[in-house]
Amino acid sequence: MQKILITALLAIMSIGLYAQKIDDVKKLISESKWEEAKVKVDQFLANEKNNTKAEGWYYKGVIYNELAKDSTKPASLGSMDGRMEAFNAFKKYIELDPKSVLMTLEQNVRLFDIYNGYFDIGAKAFNDKKYSEAYTNFKNASTVEDFVAEKGYEYNGFSFPTLDTSLIQNIALSALLDKKEDDAAVYYAKLADAKVKGAGFLEIYQFLVDHYHTKNDIANREKYLAVGKELYPASPFWCEVELKGLEDDKDKLFAKYDELVNGSCKNYALLYNYGAELFNYIYTQDEKPADYQAKKEKLNEVLKTAISLENSPEANLLMARHVYNEVYDAQDAQAAIKGTKPEDVKKRNDLKAEMNKKLDQMLPYAVAAAGSYEGRTDLKVSEKGNAKIATDLIIRFYDQKNDKVKVKEYQDKMKAIDN
């Protein structure tokens, strides 16, 4: 999308003579008396006999475009879009005069000038955050551009591309910012159907997949999902989008996660999200789910795989919290044994050993998480929260081990997090 540099418009040439009225129109044009010329040309074309005379339509295009450019004379056009009236008049002229003599003599400059007018207004409106106005004018610029490109017209060696990706993006973005998502989708689809690729275009395919998913238009959702995967196979978005709509059906959600992480979507982000979903399912409900033990084993497997791909503080902390919850499970089981028989004593001792084992398993993950945040002065609020949780788990570990020195060490570290 660009503005075309247009030199001074050529003087109107008198080719042939019609009735006195068309001569009056041309005289007024030569004197730049645009409002009077509009009255005359409207009168001329109002006569049914003149409707088929190409020259009248050409002069109407010239006059209306000039009036549209003159902000001091808006009343002369009323509520009309002068540029679009001019554009339609020029199209009528070309239809009536296939050789398009008058326009060819000046390299069809008037059409490029109309495009420039729409483009300038659209750009200014966009910069002023008047997105509805920007959308309308960019769209009109595209209408003119498409016609010029289809005709193969050039001006001083410049011609419009058959697909102006920048202009189409601006139309779509203006529509989107004006909350016209359906309109934005129409224009983004033009680019996606052409399979445009490069910096800044990935978001187009993501938008279309999301848009059609929201519309429950499965055919178009799958169409643009397939194109997006083809052009940007490394993007994790295509994996994540397949989970949309499954949030309320955990069986289907977890089955889809398993399918994805065991296929081409085995990446850290998806595995971590799977782990977070499992953690919430297992530990945040009022009652334990029926498949509690099986899901704990799955969570352990998923988080270990995630950490093997990226040893992140978030994944380590989630694993530490998961293992510490297993410590609670052992404590609850131990507290439930009330008997004093030898077998009861043995069960309590076995569960105590299990607690110590789980604590030992938990510590490296908590230390890894806390260590990732330690010493940093740029922690976000959420990161400070994570650092405190990890440090608290370490303090609990050393408290259980009755190591007062270590407890004090990590209590001091806890205080330093907010400093």
C-alpha positions as CSV (number, residue, x, y, z in Angstrom):
1,M,0.0,0.0,0.0
2,Q,1.4,3.3,-1.0
3,K,0.6,6.8,-2.1
4,I,1.4,7.6,-5.7
5,L,3.3,10.8,-6.4
6,I,1.2,12.6,-9.0
7,T,2.5,15.6,-11.0
8,A,0.2,18.5,-11.9
9,L,-2.9,17.2,-13.7
10,L,-2.9,17.8,-17.4
11,A,-5.1,20.5,-18.8
12,I,-8.4,19.4,-20.1
13,M,-8.2,18.9,-23.9
14,S,-11.2,19.9,-26.0
15,I,-11.8,17.0,-28.4
16,G,-14.8,17.6,-30.6
17,L,-17.8,19.7,-29.9
18,Y,-21.2,18.6,-28.7
19,A,-24.0,20.9,-27.7
20,Q,-23.4,24.3,-26.2
21,K,-23.9,22.9,-22.7
22,I,-20.8,20.6,-22.8
23,D,-18.7,23.6,-24.0
24,D,-20.0,25.5,-21.0
25,V,-18.9,22.7,-18.8
26,K,-15.4,22.6,-20.3
27,K,-15.1,26.4,-20.0
28,L,-15.9,26.3,-16.4
29,I,-13.4,23.5,-15.8
30,S,-10.7,25.5,-17.5
31,E,-11.5,28.4,-15.1
32,S,-11.6,26.0,-12.1
33,K,-15.2,27.0,-11.3
34,W,-16.0,23.6,-9.9
35,E,-19.3,24.3,-8.3
36,E,-20.8,26.0,-11.4
37,A,-19.3,23.2,-13.5
38,K,-21.1,20.6,-11.4
39,V,-24.4,22.3,-12.0
40,K,-23.8,22.3,-15.7
41,V,-22.6,18.7,-16.0
42,D,-25.5,17.5,-13.9
43,Q,-27.9,19.3,-16.2
44,F,-26.1,17.9,-19.3
45,L,-26.3,14.3,-18.1
46,A,-29.9,14.7,-16.8
47,N,-30.9,14.9,-20.5
48,E,-31.5,11.3,-21.5
49,K,-30.0,12.0,-25.0
50,N,-26.7,12.9,-23.4
51,N,-26.5,9.8,-21.2
52,T,-24.7,7.8,-23.8
53,K,-22.1,10.5,-24.6
54,A,-18.9,9.4,-23.0
55,E,-17.3,12.9,-22.7
56,G,-20.0,14.1,-20.3
57,W,-19.2,11.2,-17.8
58,Y,-15.5,12.0,-18.1
59,Y,-16.0,15.6,-17.2
60,K,-18.4,14.6,-14.3
61,G,-15.5,12.5,-12.9
62,V,-13.1,15.4,-13.2
63,I,-15.5,17.9,-11.5
64,Y,-16.7,15.6,-8.7
65,N,-13.1,14.6,-7.8
66,E,-12.0,18.2,-7.6
67,L,-14.9,19.1,-5.4
68,A,-14.1,16.2,-3.1
69,K,-10.6,17.4,-2.7
70,D,-11.7,21.0,-1.8
71,S,-12.6,21.1,1.8
72,T,-13.9,24.6,1.5
73,K,-16.8,23.5,-0.7
74,P,-18.4,20.5,1.1
75,A,-21.9,21.8,0.7
76,S,-21.8,21.4,-3.1
77,L,-21.7,17.6,-2.8
78,G,-24.2,17.3,0.1
79,S,-24.1,13.8,1.5
80,M,-22.6,12.3,-1.6
81,D,-19.1,10.7,-1.6
82,G,-17.6,12.9,-4.4
83,R,-14.7,10.5,-5.0
84,M,-16.9,7.5,-5.4
85,E,-19.2,9.5,-7.7
86,A,-16.2,10.5,-9.7
87,F,-14.9,6.9,-9.8
88,N,-18.2,5.6,-11.1
89,A,-18.4,8.4,-13.7
90,F,-14.9,7.4,-15.0
91,K,-16.0,3.8,-15.2
92,K,-19.0,4.8,-17.2
93,Y,-16.8,6.9,-19.5
94,I,-14.5,3.9,-20.1
95,E,-17.5,1.7,-20.8
96,L,-18.8,4.2,-23.4
97,D,-15.4,4.9,-24.9
98,P,-13.4,1.6,-25.0
99,K,-10.4,3.6,-26.4
100,S,-10.6,5.9,-23.4
101,V,-8.9,8.7,-25.3
102,L,-9.3,11.4,-22.7
103,M,-8.0,9.3,-19.8
104,T,-5.2,7.7,-21.8
105,L,-3.8,11.1,-22.8
106,E,-3.1,11.8,-19.1
107,Q,-2.2,8.2,-18.1
108,N,-5.4,7.6,-16.2
109,V,-4.1,10.0,-13.6
110,R,-7.5,10.8,-12.3
111,L,-8.1,7.3,-11.0
112,F,-4.7,7.3,-9.2
113,D,-5.7,10.6,-7.7
114,I,-8.9,9.2,-6.4
115,Y,-7.0,6.3,-4.8
116,N,-4.6,8.9,-3.2
117,G,-7.5,10.8,-1.8
118,Y,-9.1,7.8,-0.1
119,F,-5.7,6.5,1.1
120,D,-4.8,9.9,2.7
121,I,-8.1,10.2,4.6
122,G,-7.8,6.5,5.7
123,A,-4.3,6.9,7.0
124,K,-5.1,10.1,8.9
125,A,-8.2,8.6,10.4
126,F,-6.3,5.5,11.5
127,N,-3.6,7.7,13.1
128,D,-6.4,9.6,14.9
129,K,-7.9,6.3,16.1
130,K,-11.1,7.0,14.0
131,Y,-11.2,3.3,12.9
132,S,-14.6,3.3,11.3
133,E,-13.6,6.2,9.0
134,A,-10.3,4.5,8.3
135,Y,-12.0,1.3,7.4
136,T,-14.4,2.9,5.0
137,N,-11.7,4.9,3.2
138,F,-9.1,2.2,3.0
139,K,-11.8,-0.1,1.6
140,N,-12.7,2.5,-1.0
141,A,-9.0,2.9,-1.9
142,S,-8.9,-0.8,-2.4
143,T,-12.0,-0.7,-4.7
144,V,-10.3,1.8,-6.9
145,E,-7.0,0.0,-6.8
146,D,-8.6,-3.3,-7.8
147,F,-10.2,-1.7,-10.8
148,V,-7.0,0.0,-11.9
149,A,-5.0,-3.2,-11.5
150,E,-7.6,-5.2,-13.4
151,K,-7.4,-2.8,-16.3
152,G,-3.6,-2.8,-16.2
153,Y,-3.3,1.0,-16.0
154,E,0.0,2.6,-15.2
155,Y,1.1,6.1,-14.2
156,N,4.7,7.1,-14.9
157,G,5.7,3.5,-14.8
158,F,3.8,2.7,-11.6
159,S,1.1,0.0,-11.4
160,F,-0.8,-1.5,-8.6
161,P,-0.1,-5.1,-7.5
162,T,-2.8,-7.6,-8.1
163,L,-2.8,-8.3,-4.3
164,D,-1.9,-5.3,-2.1
165,T,-1.1,-7.1,1.1
166,S,-0.3,-4.0,3.1
167,L,-3.5,-2.2,2.1
168,I,-5.6,-5.3,2.8
169,Q,-4.0,-5.6,6.2
170,N,-4.8,-2.0,7.0
171,I,-8.4,-2.6,6.0
172,A,-8.7,-5.6,8.1
173,L,-7.0,-4.0,11.1
174,S,-9.2,-1.0,10.9
175,A,-12.3,-3.2,10.9
176,L,-10.9,-5.2,13.8
177,L,-10.2,-2.1,15.9
178,D,-13.7,-0.9,15.0
179,K,-15.1,-4.2,16.4
180,K,-16.2,-5.4,13.0
181,E,-14.6,-8.8,13.3
182,D,-16.7,-10.4,10.5
183,D,-15.5,-7.7,8.1
184,A,-11.9,-8.1,9.3
185,A,-12.2,-11.9,8.6
186,V,-13.3,-11.2,5.0
187,Y,-10.1,-9.2,4.3
188,Y,-7.7,-11.4,6.3
189,A,-9.2,-14.4,4.3
190,K,-8.1,-12.7,1.1
191,L,-4.5,-12.9,2.3
192,A,-4.8,-16.4,3.8
193,D,-6.4,-17.7,0.6
194,A,-3.4,-16.4,-1.3
195,K,-1.1,-18.2,1.3
196,V,0.9,-15.0,2.0
197,K,3.8,-15.8,4.3
198,G,6.4,-13.8,6.2
199,A,6.9,-11.6,9.2
200,G,3.6,-10.3,10.6
201,F,1.4,-12.7,8.7
202,L,1.2,-15.6,11.2
203,E,-1.3,-13.7,13.3
204,I,-3.7,-13.5,10.3
205,Y,-4.1,-17.3,10.3
206,Q,-4.4,-17.4,14.1
207,F,-7.1,-14.8,14.0
208,L,-9.1,-16.7,11.3
209,V,-8.9,-20.0,13.2
210,D,-10.0,-18.3,16.4
211,H,-12.7,-16.3,14.6
212,Y,-14.3,-19.3,12.8
213,H,-14.0,-21.4,16.0
214,T,-16.0,-18.8,17.8
215,K,-18.5,-18.8,15.0
216,N,-18.7,-22.6,15.2
217,D,-17.8,-22.6,11.5
218,I,-15.8,-25.8,11.6
219,A,-15.2,-26.0,7.8
220,N,-13.4,-22.6,7.7
221,R,-11.7,-23.2,11.0
222,E,-10.2,-26.4,9.7
223,K,-9.4,-24.8,6.3
224,Y,-7.3,-22.0,7.8
225,L,-5.8,-24.3,10.5
226,A,-4.5,-26.5,7.7
227,V,-3.0,-23.6,5.8
228,G,-1.5,-22.1,9.0
229,K,0.2,-25.4,9.8
230,E,1.5,-25.7,6.3
231,L,3.0,-22.2,6.3
232,Y,4.1,-22.0,9.9
233,P,4.6,-25.6,11.1
234,A,6.7,-24.6,14.1
235,S,4.1,-22.4,15.7
236,P,2.7,-24.0,19.0
237,F,-0.6,-22.2,18.4
238,W,-1.9,-24.9,16.1
239,C,-1.5,-27.4,18.9
240,E,-3.1,-25.2,21.5
241,V,-6.1,-24.3,19.3
242,E,-7.2,-27.9,19.1
243,L,-7.9,-27.8,22.8
244,K,-10.4,-25.0,22.5
245,G,-13.9,-25.9,23.5
246,L,-12.9,-28.9,25.5
247,E,-12.3,-27.2,28.9
248,D,-15.5,-28.4,30.5
249,D,-15.1,-32.0,29.4
250,K,-12.0,-33.2,31.2
251,D,-12.0,-36.7,29.7
252,K,-12.0,-35.3,26.2
253,L,-9.5,-32.5,27.2
254,F,-7.0,-35.0,28.6
255,A,-7.5,-37.4,25.8
256,K,-6.7,-34.6,23.3
257,Y,-3.6,-33.6,25.3
258,D,-2.4,-37.1,25.2
259,E,-3.0,-37.3,21.4
260,L,-1.1,-34.0,20.9
261,V,1.9,-34.6,23.2
262,N,2.4,-38.0,21.7
263,G,2.3,-36.6,18.2
264,S,3.9,-33.6,16.5
265,C,2.9,-31.3,19.4
266,K,5.4,-32.5,21.9
267,N,6.7,-29.2,23.2
268,Y,7.3,-27.7,26.6
269,A,4.4,-25.2,26.6
270,L,1.8,-27.8,25.8
271,L,3.2,-30.2,28.4
272,Y,3.3,-27.6,31.1
273,N,-0.3,-26.5,30.3
274,Y,-1.3,-30.2,30.4
275,G,0.4,-30.5,33.8
276,A,-1.3,-27.4,35.1
277,E,-4.7,-28.8,34.0
278,L,-4.0,-32.1,35.7
279,F,-2.8,-30.4,38.9
280,N,-6.0,-28.4,39.1
281,Y,-8.1,-31.4,38.3
282,I,-6.4,-33.5,41.0
283,Y,-6.0,-31.1,43.8
284,T,-8.4,-28.2,43.6
285,Q,-11.7,-30.1,43.7
286,D,-13.8,-30.4,46.9
287,E,-13.5,-34.2,46.6
288,K,-10.8,-36.3,45.1
289,P,-11.8,-37.5,41.6
290,A,-12.4,-41.2,41.0
291,D,-9.2,-41.6,39.0
292,Y,-7.1,-39.7,41.6
293,Q,-4.2,-42.1,41.7
294,A,-4.1,-42.6,37.9
295,K,-4.1,-38.9,37.3
296,K,-1.3,-38.4,39.8
297,E,0.9,-40.8,37.9
298,K,0.0,-39.1,34.7
299,L,0.9,-35.7,36.2
300,N,4.3,-37.0,37.3
301,E,5.0,-38.4,33.9
302,V,3.9,-35.2,32.1
303,L,5.9,-32.8,34.3
304,K,9.1,-34.9,34.1
305,T,8.8,-34.8,30.3
306,A,8.2,-31.0,30.4
307,I,11.3,-30.5,32.6
308,S,13.4,-32.6,30.4
309,L,12.5,-30.2,27.5
310,E,12.9,-27.0,29.5
311,N,14.1,-26.9,33.1
312,S,11.9,-23.9,33.9
313,P,11.1,-22.6,37.4
314,E,7.4,-22.9,36.7
315,A,7.5,-26.6,35.9
316,N,9.9,-27.3,38.8
317,L,7.6,-25.5,41.2
318,L,4.5,-27.4,39.9
319,M,6.3,-30.7,40.4
320,A,7.4,-29.7,43.9
321,R,3.9,-28.8,44.8
322,H,2.6,-32.0,43.3
323,V,5.1,-34.1,45.3
324,Y,4.4,-32.2,48.5
325,N,0.7,-33.0,48.1
326,E,1.6,-36.6,48.1
327,V,3.3,-36.0,51.5
328,Y,-0.1,-34.7,52.7
329,D,-1.7,-37.9,51.3
330,A,0.7,-40.0,53.4
331,Q,0.0,-37.9,56.5
332,D,-3.8,-38.3,56.0
333,A,-3.4,-42.0,55.6
334,Q,-1.2,-42.2,58.7
335,A,-3.7,-40.2,60.8
336,A,-6.5,-42.5,59.7
337,I,-4.8,-45.5,61.4
338,K,-6.1,-45.6,64.9
339,G,-5.2,-49.1,66.0
340,T,-2.3,-50.3,68.1
341,K,-1.9,-53.7,66.7
342,P,1.6,-54.6,65.3
343,E,0.2,-54.3,61.7
344,D,-1.2,-50.9,62.5
345,V,2.2,-49.7,63.8
346,K,3.9,-51.1,60.8
347,K,1.5,-49.2,58.4
348,R,2.1,-46.0,60.3
349,N,5.9,-46.5,60.1
350,D,5.7,-47.4,56.4
351,L,3.7,-44.2,55.7
352,K,6.2,-42.1,57.7
353,A,9.0,-43.6,55.5
354,E,6.8,-42.8,52.5
355,M,6.5,-39.1,53.7
356,N,10.3,-38.8,54.1
357,K,10.8,-40.3,50.7
358,K,8.4,-37.9,49.1
359,L,10.1,-35.0,50.9
360,D,13.4,-36.0,49.6
361,Q,11.9,-36.2,46.1
362,M,10.3,-32.8,46.4
363,L,13.4,-30.9,47.6
364,P,15.4,-30.8,44.3
365,Y,12.4,-29.4,42.4
366,A,11.8,-26.7,45.0
367,V,15.5,-25.8,45.2
368,A,15.6,-25.6,41.3
369,A,12.6,-23.3,41.3
370,A,13.7,-21.0,44.1
371,G,17.2,-20.9,42.7
372,S,15.9,-19.5,39.4
373,Y,14.5,-16.5,41.1
374,E,17.2,-15.9,43.8
375,G,19.2,-12.8,43.4
376,R,17.1,-11.2,40.7
377,T,15.9,-7.6,41.1
378,D,13.5,-7.6,38.2
379,L,10.9,-10.2,39.5
380,K,7.3,-9.6,38.5
381,V,4.6,-10.0,41.2
382,S,3.7,-13.5,40.0
383,E,7.4,-14.5,40.1
384,K,7.8,-13.2,43.6
385,G,4.8,-15.3,44.6
386,N,6.3,-18.4,43.0
387,A,9.7,-17.7,44.7
388,K,7.9,-17.5,48.1
389,I,6.0,-20.8,47.5
390,A,9.2,-22.6,46.5
391,T,11.2,-21.2,49.5
392,D,8.4,-22.1,51.9
393,L,8.5,-25.7,50.6
394,I,12.2,-25.8,51.3
395,I,11.7,-24.4,54.8
396,R,9.0,-27.1,55.4
397,F,11.5,-29.8,54.3
398,Y,14.3,-28.7,56.7
399,D,11.7,-28.2,59.5
400,Q,10.7,-31.8,59.0
401,K,14.4,-32.8,59.1
402,N,14.8,-30.7,62.2
403,D,17.7,-28.7,60.5
404,K,17.4,-25.4,62.3
405,V,20.4,-23.8,60.5
406,K,18.9,-24.5,57.1
407,V,15.4,-23.3,58.2
408,K,17.0,-20.0,59.3
409,E,18.9,-19.7,56.0
410,Y,15.8,-20.0,53.9
411,Q,13.7,-17.9,56.2
412,D,16.2,-15.1,55.6
413,K,16.0,-15.8,51.8
414,M,12.2,-15.5,52.1
415,K,12.5,-12.1,53.7
416,A,14.9,-11.0,50.9
417,I,12.4,-11.7,48.2
418,D,10.4,-8.5,48.9
419,N,13.6,-6.4,49.3
